[in-house]
């Protein structure tokens, strides 16, 4: 039986690198979707909605493939911290998160049109930032471009400067919960399993 091709509906190099850790063959096809920021949705619902929209958009173009959509958000309670619009907003995000524990949520959606298949789930990791002074935040932002990062930080890029503790999946904070995804892929029907 021919393996189902896997398509990552994301242009994120971090997600592609994490997916390679699973030893899967895949191709990348960015969805071009504008992410929703609906205030009536809980943070995990926003992640799941965005992941599903990305996966569906790419699956329409690749109906025989298993398409993986993903969305990662940083949340403090019900407030969602997306990608900052500028460095000033990035500094404000980090000032708000400093010294507190927040959630990093990644929503994933797997879709295959030909097999009428769809599965979604979300993973949450708790991250605590050090109490940070304005000078420490400025020093961090000089080392990292925060504008393409939810919450204005990347744990893999000088994260030791700002992160005090992490409870849960590190790869989830980077953008793809590898262990959970490996488990989900292993549970797929044989006809849907992507190629190794």
Helices and strands as residue ranges (DSSP letters): E 6-8, H 13-20, E 26-28, H 43-61, E 66-76, E 79-81, H 87-97, E 101-112, E 117-129, H 134-143, G 146-148, G 159-161, E 163-167, H 170-174, H 178-186, G 190-192
